[in-house]
Amino acid sequence: MSKRDYYEILGVERSATDADLKSAFRKLAMQHHPDKNPGNAEAEAKFKELNEAYQMLSDGQKRAAYDRFGHNAFEQNGGGGGFSGDFGSSMADIFEDLFGGMGGRGQRRSDGRERGSDLRYNLEIALEDAYNGKTETLTIPTAVTCEPCSGTGAKPGTKAKACPTCGGQGRVRASQGFFSIERTCPKCQGRGEIIQDPCASCRGAGRVTTDRTLSVNIPPGVEDGTRIRLSGEGEGGLRGGPSGDLYIFLSVKSHRYFQRDGADLYCRVPISMVTAALGGELRVPMMDGEMKSVSVPEGTQSGKQIKLRGKGMPVLRSRDHGDLYIQVSVETPQKLTARQKELLKEFETESSKDTQPESAGFFNKMKEFFAGGTE
């Protein structure tokens, strides 16, 4: 029975690079690995075929010979390269990729120590705090390294003993067919040691839960979703491993008067009809707590924006500031006296297109529109 083409087995073109070959083999080997297909003879045969193809094509000289002569290049040496040579070393990097995560190593080190988990803390602050910056004191419940046993989990004055199953390596080898797989030791879970006399404070865990008080510096200019990382302030590591990190996610409360858009601020300010018509001065509060006089031009219309350059929010990690936009809203007077109503009617009678050009122009255009029909 003739052998299948090696390139066809790996599902790659003949022009495939070494990286393409490795990627294709990794994907198919994971799919057909015997551990994932127990008792499946077809999957085991397929896995063996994949290994043979990759071993040949990953070797530059063998690949060149195969490209020129095909399978005939190896028949005089006993037929097919098969698994001759140091199979373990040639596939070491591949198997590490394939099976490294299956043993549950994660962030466990070879000495059994594990890095602590990262923690997240959600903190809500006022817009004023985002403008000025502040130092916030937080109390966070977390797991920390047990002090009496220094995180070893063993009773003070005692030591853990080497695991009899793995001999202190934390890994065990299991042979299956033509190759062997290294796994995490089921007895010690990769620690390489057994605690026979656990610490009374942490009960052998090496960590205890407690409240930690931290001071966090919040810089000016932070926005919703800004993340602050405190290195080593997360959950304590296992068996003397390093601590994780603490990530603080900020959210900024809505403000009563100011609305934020990036580094710019918007503030709606109502003014009287008289101020809008005759012009005047406004006293407007700033985010820094100061009051600033703002000039309102004569004939200001509702909705007009007055820009105050550099009076907006600070730009994070910069000396720049955004702008503040005063949005003018002309307030219609209510509960008028008889005299006030009389004066307004008199003004309305004497008003012209010069004093109210927008409304005069609008109604003139409407008249022209309807006079000419709706088309």
N, C-alpha and C positions, 0 to 999 in steps of 0.2 A: 504494500500500500504506500503510495507516494505521500511525502510530507507536505503539509500546507506551507505556503509562503510565510516567512517570518514577519514581514511587514503587514501582511493580511491578518496574522494572528493578533498583532498589537493594534491593528486598525489605523495605521499611519501611512503616509506616502513615502516613497523611496527617498525623497529629498528631506525627510524629517531630520531635525536637529537632535543633538543629544538630550536637550531639555524636553523636546517633544516626545522622545522615546521614554524618558523617565516618567513624564506626566501620564502617558498612556498606560504604561505598565502599572504605575501606582493605582490608577483608577480601576483597572481590570483585576489586578491582584486582590484588591480589597473586596471586590464583588464575588470572586470565585475562591476566596481563601477557605480551606477545609474547616476552620473553626466556625465560620459563618454558615457552612453547609455540612454539618456533621452527618456521616454516613452516606454522603452523596458521591459516588464513585466518579460520576461524570464531571462534577465540579473539581475533584482532586486531579483528574486527568487534564482538565483545562488549565488548572493552576500550574501543573508541571510543564505543560506546553508553553504557557506564558513565560515561565522562568527560563526555559531553554531559548526562546526567541530573544528575550531581553539580554541574556548573557552573551549571545552571539553578536547582536547588533550594538551593544554598548561597548564592545571591544573594537577599537579602530581597525586593527589588522584583520580580525575575523570578519568584520563587516565588509571590508574591502574585498576580501576573498569571496565572500558570499555574493556580493554584488556582481562579481565577474563570473563565478562558476556555479552559483546556486548551491544546493545541498551537496553536489558532487565534490565541492571543495573539501569536505570533511569525511567523505566515505572511506578513503584510503586509511584513515586513522581509526577505523573501527566503527564508522558510521555515527554521524550526528555528534555534535559536541556534548550533548546531554548536560550532565552536571560535573564534568571533569574540572579539576582545578579547585581553588579555594572559594567554594560557593558562599561560605559565610561572609568572608571579607568583601567579596564583590557586590553582595547585596545588603551590606550592613546599613548603609544610609537609607535604602528603600524600606527595610524592615523597621527601622527606627521611626520613619514617617508613618508607616502603616500601623504599627502596634504600640507606639510609644504612649498614645492616649488611652489605649484599651486597658492598660494595667492600672489606670487611675493615678498616674503620677501627678498630673496637674502642676501645682507649684511646689510639690514636695522635692526636697533636695536629696542627693545621694546619701546624706547622713541622717535622713529621716526628719529633718526640720522642715517646717512648712511656713510659708509667708501667711500672715493674717489677712483676712478679707478686707476689701475696701468698704468704707461706710459712706452713706449719703445722709445729709441733713438739709432739710428745706427751711430756709429762713426768709421771713417776710419783713421788709423794711419800708419806712416812709420815704416819700419823694425827697424830703429835706435831707434825709440821711444819704440818699443816692447823690444829692448835690454836694453836700459838705464832706461826705465820708465820715466814718465813725469806727470806734472800737467796740465790738459786741462781745459780751461774755456768754458763753454757751455751756450748758450742762448736758452731757451726752452719756447715756448708759452704753457701755461697751465691755468687751472681754479684754482683759489685760493680763500680762504675764504674771503668774503666781510668784510672789516674792519669797516665801519660805523655801520653795524648791527651785527657784530661778528658772521656772518653766520646764524643768525636766519631767515633772509628774511623779518623781520618786520621793519618798520620805526623806527629809533632811538627814544626812549622815549615811544614807544608803545610795546605791547606784543600780541602774537597770542592768540586766544581764543580757548577753548576746542571745539572740533568738536561735533555738536549737534547730529549727526547720531550715532557715536560710544561712545559718552560720554568721549572722550579723550583717549580711549583704543587703537585706531588704528585698532581694529579688530571687526567684527560683526559676530553674530551667525545666521545661517539659518537652520531651522528645515526642515527635509525631511524624511517623513515616521517615522521609528523607531529610527532614530539617528539625530544628529545635526552636522553641519560642520562650523568651524570657518574660516572666510575669511578676507582678507585685506579690510578695510573700503573703499568703492568706492568714498566717499565724500572727504576724506582727504588723500587718498592713503597711509594709514598707519601711518601718522604723528601724528594723535590724536589731531591735532589742525588746525585751519583755520586762515590764515593771511588776515585780513580785510584791513589793511593799509600797503602795501608793501614798502620796502626800495627803495628809488629812485635810488640808485647806482646799485643795482643788480636786481631790479624789482621783488623782492620776491624770487629770486633763491637762495640767500645765498652765491653765488659765482660770481666772475668776472674773465674774461679772461685777462691775462697779460703775459709779457715776464719775465722769471726769469733767473738770471745769477747764475750759479753754478760752483764751482771748483771741478774737479774730479781727484783723484789720480790714475794714471795707473801704476801698479807695474811692475817691470821688469819680462820678461818671458811670457807675455800674448800671446795667440795664436788666430787664426781666430775662432770666435764664443765664445770667452770668455765673460762671462756675469758679469757685475758689478751692484750690487744692492745698491741703495741709499734709505734707509728706510725713509718714510715720505716725500719724495720729489716728489711724484706723484701728481695726481689731488686732490684738496682740497675736504674735505668731505661736505656732505649736512647737513644743520641745526646744525652745530657745530660738526659734526662727524669727525673722524680721517682722515688724508690724506692717499692716497695710496702710493705706492712705485714707484721709477723710476728705470727701468732696462736699462742699457747701454750695447748694443751688439757691440763688437769690431770686425773689420775686418782689416787685415794687408796687406798693399800694397806690390806688387811684387818689388823686389830690382833689380837694374841694374846689379849688380855683384854677389850677394849672393843668393843662393836658400836654403830654409829652409825645413828640414824634422824633425819635432818634435823639439828637443833641438839641433840637429846637423845642421851645416851649410856646404854648398858646394860652392866652388869658382873655376871656370874654368880659368886657367892661360896658355896663349900661351908661348912657349919657342922656341928658334931657334934650328935648326937641330944641330948646333955645340955644343950648351949647352947640348942638349940631349945626344950627343955622348961623349963629354969630361967631362960633369959634370960642376957644377958651383953653384952660389948663386943667389937666387931670393929675391927681396924686395916685400913683399906682405902686402897689407893693412888689418888691423884687424877691426872688428866691433866697437871696442872701440876707433878707430881713430888712433891707433899707427901703425907703420910699423914694420914688423918682417922679419928677414932674414931666408930664407928657403933653406936648402942644397939640391941640385939636384944631385943624384948619377950618376956616369958615366954609360952611356949606358941606360939611362931612355927611356922607350917606351911611345908612345902616349897613353893616357888613364890611366896611373899610378896615384894612389892616394897617397898623402903624408898626413899623419894624424898629426894634431896638437892638442894634448889632452887639454881639458879644455878651448879651444878658441871658442867654439860655443855659443849658446844662453843660458841665465840663465834659470834655472828650476824654474817655478813659486812657490813662497812661500818656497824657498830652497836656500841654498848657493851654490848648485852644478851648473855646466855648462856642456853643451854638448861639442862635439868636432867639429873642423873645418877640412874639407877635401879639400886639394888643388888637383884639377884634372888637370893633366898636358896634354897639347895639343901641340904636336910637329908641328911647322909651316913649311910647304914646301916653300923654297925660290922662289921668282918670279923675273922677269925682270933681269936675270943674264947677266953679261958681257961675252964676248967671252972667256976671261981668266978663269972666274969662271966655265963656261961650260966645258972648257978643263980640269980643275982640277977634276971636278966631273966625267967626263968620264974616266980619269986616275984612279980615286979611284974605279970606278965600275969595271974596267979591273983587277985591282990588288986585289979586295976584294975576300974573301973566305968564306967558311962556318963558319969559326971561328968568322969573324966580323959580319956576318948576319946569325946567326944559324936558326932563325925562318923561313925566306924566303927560305933558302937553304933546310931545312928539308921539308918544304911544297911542293916545286917543285919536290924533289926526290920521295916523297910519291905519288904525282900525276903521275909521270912517271911509277912507279911500278903498280899503279892502272890500267892505260890504257894498260900497257903491258900485264897485266894478264886478260884483258877483262873487261866488265862492270858488270859481275855478281858477 
